[in-house]
Amino acid sequence: MIGISPREANRLFTGPIAFVKSAPTMDDLPPANLPEVAFAGRSNVGKSSLLNALTARKGLARTSNTPGRTQLLNIFDVGEPAVLRLVDMPGYGYAEAPKKMVDAWKRAVFDYLRGRANLKRVLLLIDSRRGIGKVDEDVMDMLDSAAVSYQIVLTKTDKVKESWVAKLREDLPALLKRHPASFPSLLATSSEKNHGIEELRAAVLGAAKDDTGI
């Protein structure tokens, strides 16, 4: 990853950010003219709260106590003029969802992963209280199949002991070695306490800058 200063990343993500659109299909996406970094995770993993913390805004991404609320690819341009895009992907793994909705999620997401050449990295959010579950590994397999680079981001680390986060950091690399598209390091964050947000900003900007020269 290209070296990114915290000041540069903080300046970008606390500056202009614009909602572009919600896209139900590939045909509805904006032109692939900017590097994109996507956020994926189980419903209720804290994805919307983390996006709000990343961008120092309270309402960029909608939060809800109802798992599975976001069923579209939500697109945000970062910078003015824009230098990268954030893509808020639909949550997965919610038990109450009808099979038809789950199948539609898989089609939309896999089409995006497989067909979006400007997608630089997926940040796969994992609730630190639960660790990586079967449904998360299924998504990791899908990312491997699509040959999309992805990085694990632990969320809600303020809800667990530091020793538990340390154990996850120690145990997860062995699992990641079995997934060829996974990024070797993981990030630990708390949107509530703002922990790890500077590192997350630098990781997003670094992923977008790789091979782009922006």
C-alpha positions as a printed NumPy array, in Angstrom:
array([[  0.   ,   0.   ,   0.   ],
       [  1.23 ,   3.487,  -0.784],
       [  2.226,   5.425,   2.354],
       [ -0.553,   7.756,   3.47 ],
       [ -0.174,  10.425,   6.144],
       [ -2.983,  10.623,   8.74 ],
       [ -3.257,  14.366,   8.063],
       [ -3.869,  13.777,   4.349],
       [ -6.496,  11.104,   5.005],
       [ -8.237,  13.113,   7.738],
       [ -8.382,  16.189,   5.525],
       [ -9.973,  14.228,   2.708],
       [-12.609,  12.405,   4.756],
       [-13.663,  15.42 ,   6.784],
       [-13.999,  17.48 ,   3.6  ],
       [-16.679,  17.406,   0.889],
       [-18.479,  14.065,   0.477],
       [-21.581,  13.726,  -1.668],
       [-24.209,  11.018,  -1.95 ],
       [-24.404,  10.048,  -5.623],
       [-27.172,   7.458,  -5.877],
       [-28.55 ,   4.121,  -4.749],
       [-28.05 ,   1.453,  -7.397],
       [-30.098,  -1.759,  -7.473],
       [-28.182,  -3.217, -10.454],
       [-24.907,  -2.818, -12.337],
       [-26.674,  -0.815, -15.019],
       [-27.578,   1.81 , -12.414],
       [-24.004,   2.401, -11.232],
       [-22.166,   5.617, -12.148],
       [-19.366,   5.438, -14.744],
       [-16.329,   3.456, -13.553],
       [-14.108,   6.54 , -13.7  ],
       [-12.987,   6.663, -10.044],
       [-11.348,   4.107,  -7.742],
       [-13.93 ,   2.514,  -5.449],
       [-13.642,   1.028,  -1.968],
       [-16.651,  -0.996,  -0.828],
       [-17.894,  -1.813,   2.674],
       [-19.514,  -5.19 ,   3.324],
       [-20.666,  -6.992,   6.441],
       [-23.442,  -8.794,   8.239],
       [-26.566,  -6.836,   8.984],
       [-26.202,  -5.063,  12.33 ],
       [-22.377,  -5.231,  12.18 ],
       [-22.26 ,  -1.443,  12.571],
       [-21.497,  -0.589,   8.95 ],
       [-23.555,   2.6  ,   8.774],
       [-22.156,   3.874,  12.078],
       [-18.608,   3.159,  10.88 ],
       [-19.182,   5.   ,   7.595],
       [-20.518,   7.958,   9.543],
       [-17.435,   7.916,  11.796],
       [-15.106,   7.538,   8.807],
       [-16.547,  10.659,   7.216],
       [-17.045,  12.613,  10.477],
       [-20.747,  12.92 ,   9.77 ],
       [-23.81 ,  11.841,  11.712],
       [-26.125,  11.041,   8.829],
       [-24.124,  10.081,   5.745],
       [-25.225,   6.465,   6.052],
       [-28.556,   5.627,   7.63 ],
       [-28.486,   3.51 ,  10.763],
       [-31.28 ,   1.207,  11.805],
       [-32.078,  -1.38 ,  14.446],
       [-33.746,  -3.436,  11.719],
       [-31.203,  -5.813,  10.114],
       [-31.199,  -5.929,   6.338],
       [-32.611,  -2.473,   5.782],
       [-30.073,  -1.453,   3.135],
       [-30.672,  -3.525,  -0.011],
       [-29.022,  -1.258,  -2.57 ],
       [-25.469,  -0.273,  -3.494],
       [-25.218,   3.23 ,  -2.019],
       [-22.566,   5.373,  -3.699],
       [-20.69 ,   8.359,  -2.221],
       [-18.101,  10.574,  -3.933],
       [-15.205,  11.709,  -1.74 ],
       [-13.448,  15.012,  -2.418],
       [-14.219,  18.037,  -4.555],
       [-13.443,  17.242,  -7.267],
       [-14.035,  13.605,  -6.349],
       [-10.941,  11.399,  -6.084],
       [-12.572,   8.152,  -4.942],
       [-15.92 ,   6.536,  -4.196],
       [-17.253,   4.718,  -1.174],
       [-19.745,   1.938,  -1.862],
       [-22.033,   0.885,   0.97 ],
       [-23.023,  -2.679,   0.091],
       [-26.197,  -4.372,   1.369],
       [-25.839,  -6.23 ,   4.65 ],
       [-25.939, -10.008,   4.594],
       [-26.81 , -12.857,   6.909],
       [-30.043, -11.623,   8.44 ],
       [-32.246, -14.567,   9.362],
       [-35.576, -12.835,   8.753],
       [-34.95 , -12.109,   5.081],
       [-36.991, -14.043,   2.508],
       [-34.986, -16.383,   0.265],
       [-35.882, -14.295,  -2.791],
       [-34.292, -11.227,  -1.158],
       [-31.157, -13.165,  -0.221],
       [-30.823, -14.512,  -3.775],
       [-31.223, -10.987,  -5.165],
       [-28.497,  -9.78 ,  -2.79 ],
       [-26.119, -12.483,  -3.982],
       [-26.748, -11.696,  -7.642],
       [-26.355,  -7.93 ,  -7.248],
       [-23.256,  -8.174,  -5.082],
       [-21.47 , -10.832,  -7.101],
       [-22.204,  -8.984, -10.339],
       [-20.678,  -5.877,  -8.782],
       [-17.639,  -7.701,  -7.41 ],
       [-16.954,  -9.553, -10.631],
       [-17.693,  -6.765, -13.083],
       [-16.38 ,  -3.562, -11.519],
       [-12.812,  -3.091, -12.736],
       [-12.289,   0.087, -10.693],
       [-13.098,  -1.667,  -7.382],
       [ -9.818,  -1.477,  -5.449],
       [-10.733,  -3.196,  -2.204],
       [-13.617,  -4.48 ,  -0.11 ],
       [-13.513,  -3.795,   3.608],
       [-15.193,  -6.778,   5.246],
       [-16.612,  -5.725,   8.6  ],
       [-16.66 ,  -8.286,  11.413],
       [-18.362,  -7.729,  14.777],
       [-15.524,  -8.191,  17.283],
       [-17.965,  -9.713,  19.777],
       [-18.726, -12.602,  17.425],
       [-15.633, -13.075,  15.283],
       [-15.789, -14.607,  11.809],
       [-18.794, -16.876,  11.365],
       [-19.836, -19.325,   8.659],
       [-21.736, -16.693,   6.681],
       [-18.672, -14.411,   6.771],
       [-16.468, -17.201,   5.447],
       [-18.993, -17.803,   2.662],
       [-18.626, -14.159,   1.64 ],
       [-14.829, -14.46 ,   1.854],
       [-15.055, -17.426,  -0.52 ],
       [-17.174, -15.302,  -2.868],
       [-14.582, -12.512,  -2.751],
       [-11.815, -15.035,  -3.45 ],
       [-13.787, -16.354,  -6.44 ],
       [-14.256, -12.839,  -7.765],
       [-10.518, -12.132,  -7.218],
       [-11.297,  -8.962,  -5.276],
       [ -8.826,  -7.816,  -2.629],
       [-10.457,  -7.497,   0.787],
       [ -9.413,  -6.504,   4.291],
       [-10.971,  -7.466,   7.624],
       [-12.169,  -4.576,   9.796],
       [-13.228,  -5.398,  13.354],
       [-16.114,  -3.253,  14.609],
       [-17.466,  -2.466,  18.095],
       [-14.142,  -3.136,  19.807],
       [-15.274,  -0.935,  22.707],
       [-17.769,  -3.69 ,  23.57 ],
       [-15.102,  -6.327,  24.285],
       [-11.955,  -6.602,  26.381],
       [ -8.645,  -5.578,  24.867],
       [ -7.388,  -9.113,  25.465],
       [-10.146, -10.458,  23.191],
       [ -9.179,  -8.053,  20.388],
       [ -5.554,  -9.128,  20.847],
       [ -6.62 , -12.775,  20.542],
       [ -8.494, -12.039,  17.312],
       [ -5.417, -10.285,  15.942],
       [ -3.365, -13.349,  16.827],
       [ -5.79 , -15.972,  15.512],
       [ -7.142, -14.424,  12.315],
       [ -3.935, -14.401,  10.207],
       [ -3.964, -18.221,  10.079],
       [ -7.501, -18.108,   8.672],
       [ -6.641, -15.344,   6.209],
       [ -3.788, -17.415,   4.781],
       [ -6.428, -19.815,   3.436],
       [ -8.092, -17.002,   1.478],
       [ -5.936, -15.834,  -1.44 ],
       [ -7.673, -12.485,  -1.969],
       [ -7.518, -11.41 ,   1.687],
       [ -5.302,  -8.535,   2.803],
       [ -2.751,  -9.749,   5.385],
       [ -3.434,  -7.161,   8.102],
       [ -6.677,  -6.3  ,   9.874],
       [ -8.03 ,  -3.091,  11.386],
       [ -9.731,  -2.733,  14.784],
       [-12.304,   0.062,  15.148],
       [-14.996,   1.512,  17.337],
       [-17.309,   4.068,  15.769],
       [-18.702,   4.961,  19.197],
       [-15.284,   5.768,  20.698],
       [-13.676,   6.813,  17.387],
       [-10.957,   4.2  ,  17.856],
       [ -9.048,   3.167,  14.736],
       [-10.805,   5.707,  12.515],
       [ -7.602,   7.476,  11.423],
       [ -6.085,   4.114,  10.476],
       [ -9.25 ,   3.227,   8.559],
       [ -9.156,   6.508,   6.646],
       [ -5.529,   5.906,   5.702],
       [ -6.331,   2.334,   4.601],
       [ -9.214,   3.477,   2.378],
       [ -7.178,   6.233,   0.759],
       [ -4.183,   3.928,   0.372],
       [ -6.3  ,   1.283,  -1.359],
       [ -7.69 ,   3.896,  -3.75 ],
       [ -4.236,   5.281,  -4.505],
       [ -2.632,   1.943,  -5.318],
       [ -1.988,   1.783,  -9.069],
       [ -4.013,   4.95 ,  -9.732],
       [ -1.609,   7.8  ,  -9.146],
       [ -4.291,  10.026,  -7.615]])
